[in-house]
Amino acid sequence: MSYYSVSFDNMNTWDDWRLIPTSPPMVAPPACYTNYVEIPGRASGPIDLSEALTGKPSYNNSEGEWEFTSHPDYGSVMFSRQSLYDDVRHYLHNRTRKVSFDDDPQHYYIGRFEVAVPKTGKNGTNITIKYKIKPVRYFNDGTVDEKYP
C-alpha cells in the first residue's frame, strides 16, 4: 500500500518513520504583505502602497501544519511510540530543511519545522509537524518557480 509522503532533506515520513498523513499534505498559500496608509480627509479610503516599491506583491512565509498518524505496525516492528516521537523531533524540531512531496517530485520548498507533543491512543500515535515555509517554490535544479505563489 502506498501513502502520501513528505521528504525532509534525506528523511521520508513513510519510508523512514511509517507516518501516514491524515490528509494529503499541502503548503498553505502565503499571506501578502500589505501597507495601507490612512490620509485624513480622504473620502475614498486608505491608499494601498503594498506594491509601491516592487510593482508586485510581497509575501510572508507560508504557515500551517500537517498531521500524521503512525502505521499500526510501527511500534511493534521498529520503535516504541516514544522512540518514534524522539526520532522525528530530533530530526525536525526547530530545524531548517528542504521539503518535497512524493506527488510533486519536480519541486521543493525550504522552511523551518516544529514537532508538537504527540497524541497517542489505541490506534497509534498522531504527530503534528508545524511549518513556516519561505514563499518560494524551487525546481530541483535550484531555480525559482515564477508561477508560485
C-alpha positions as CSV (number, residue, x, y, z in Angstrom):
1,M,0.0,0.0,0.0
2,S,1.3,3.5,-0.9
3,Y,0.7,6.6,1.2
4,Y,1.3,10.3,0.5
5,S,4.7,11.1,2.0
6,V,6.8,14.1,2.6
7,S,10.6,14.2,2.4
8,F,12.7,16.5,4.7
9,D,16.2,16.5,3.2
10,N,17.1,12.8,3.3
11,M,14.3,11.5,5.6
12,N,10.9,10.5,4.3
13,T,7.7,10.3,6.5
14,W,6.7,7.0,5.1
15,D,9.9,5.2,4.3
16,D,11.8,6.2,7.5
17,W,9.0,6.7,10.1
18,R,6.0,4.9,8.7
19,L,3.9,8.0,9.2
20,I,0.6,8.3,7.3
21,P,-0.8,11.8,6.7
22,T,-4.4,12.3,8.0
23,S,-5.0,14.3,4.7
24,P,-2.8,14.9,1.7
25,P,-0.1,17.4,2.8
26,M,-0.1,20.7,1.0
27,V,1.6,24.1,1.6
28,A,-0.8,26.8,2.6
29,P,-0.7,29.9,0.4
30,P,1.4,32.7,1.9
31,A,-0.3,35.8,3.1
32,C,0.5,39.0,1.2
33,Y,2.4,41.9,2.9
34,T,0.0,44.9,2.8
35,N,0.6,48.5,3.5
36,Y,-2.4,50.8,3.7
37,V,-2.0,54.5,4.5
38,E,-4.8,56.4,6.0
39,I,-4.9,60.1,4.9
40,P,-7.1,62.3,7.0
41,G,-9.9,63.9,4.9
42,R,-9.5,61.4,2.0
43,A,-13.1,60.3,1.2
44,S,-12.3,57.2,-0.8
45,G,-10.5,55.3,1.9
46,P,-6.8,54.4,2.5
47,I,-4.2,54.3,-0.2
48,D,-2.8,50.9,-0.9
49,L,1.0,51.0,-1.1
50,S,1.5,47.3,-0.9
51,E,3.1,47.1,-4.4
52,A,4.6,50.6,-4.5
53,L,8.3,49.5,-4.2
54,T,8.4,46.4,-6.3
55,G,5.4,46.6,-8.6
56,K,4.3,43.2,-7.4
57,P,3.1,41.6,-4.2
58,S,5.5,40.5,-1.5
59,Y,4.6,37.6,0.8
60,N,5.1,36.4,4.3
61,N,6.1,32.8,5.0
62,S,3.5,30.1,4.5
63,E,2.4,28.8,7.8
64,G,0.5,25.7,8.7
65,E,0.7,22.1,10.0
66,W,0.5,18.6,8.8
67,E,-0.9,15.8,11.0
68,F,0.4,12.3,10.6
69,T,-0.5,9.0,12.3
70,S,1.8,6.1,12.8
71,H,1.3,2.9,10.9
72,P,-0.2,0.3,13.2
73,D,2.9,-1.9,12.9
74,Y,5.4,0.8,13.5
75,G,5.6,0.4,17.3
76,S,5.9,-3.3,17.3
77,V,8.3,-3.6,14.3
78,M,10.7,-0.6,14.5
79,F,10.5,1.6,17.6
80,S,8.3,2.4,20.5
81,R,5.9,5.4,20.3
82,Q,8.3,7.4,22.4
83,S,11.2,6.5,20.1
84,L,9.2,7.5,17.0
85,Y,8.5,10.9,18.6
86,D,12.1,11.3,19.7
87,D,13.4,10.4,16.2
88,V,11.0,12.8,14.4
89,R,11.6,15.6,16.9
90,H,15.4,15.2,16.9
91,Y,15.4,15.4,13.1
92,L,12.9,18.3,12.5
93,H,12.2,20.4,15.6
94,N,13.4,24.0,15.1
95,R,15.4,23.0,12.1
96,T,15.5,24.4,8.6
97,R,15.0,21.7,6.0
98,K,14.3,21.3,2.3
99,V,10.9,19.7,1.9
100,S,9.3,17.9,-1.0
101,F,6.2,15.9,-1.7
102,D,6.0,12.5,-3.4
103,D,3.2,13.7,-5.6
104,D,5.2,16.8,-6.8
105,P,8.7,15.4,-7.3
106,Q,9.9,18.3,-9.6
107,H,9.7,21.0,-6.8
108,Y,10.9,21.6,-3.3
109,Y,10.4,24.3,-0.6
110,I,12.7,25.5,2.3
111,G,11.3,26.0,5.7
112,R,11.6,25.7,9.5
113,F,9.7,23.0,11.3
114,E,8.4,22.3,14.8
115,V,7.1,19.0,16.1
116,A,4.2,19.2,18.6
117,V,3.7,16.9,21.5
118,P,2.1,13.7,20.1
119,K,-1.3,12.4,20.8
120,T,-1.3,8.7,21.5
121,G,-4.1,6.3,21.7
122,K,-5.1,2.7,20.9
123,N,-4.8,3.3,17.1
124,G,-1.3,4.7,17.1
125,T,0.5,8.0,17.6
126,N,-0.6,11.2,15.9
127,I,2.3,13.6,15.3
128,T,1.8,17.2,14.1
129,I,4.5,18.9,12.2
130,K,4.1,22.7,12.1
131,Y,5.9,24.6,9.3
132,K,7.0,28.1,8.3
133,I,8.0,27.8,4.7
134,K,9.6,30.6,2.5
135,P,7.1,31.9,0.0
136,V,9.2,30.5,-2.9
137,R,8.9,27.1,-4.7
138,Y,12.0,25.8,-6.3
139,F,12.6,23.5,-9.2
140,N,15.0,20.6,-8.4
141,D,17.8,22.5,-10.3
142,G,17.5,25.3,-7.8
143,T,15.8,27.8,-10.0
144,V,12.7,29.6,-8.7
145,D,9.3,28.6,-10.0
146,E,7.9,32.0,-11.0
147,K,4.3,30.7,-11.0
148,Y,4.4,30.3,-7.2
149,P,2.8,31.7,-5.0
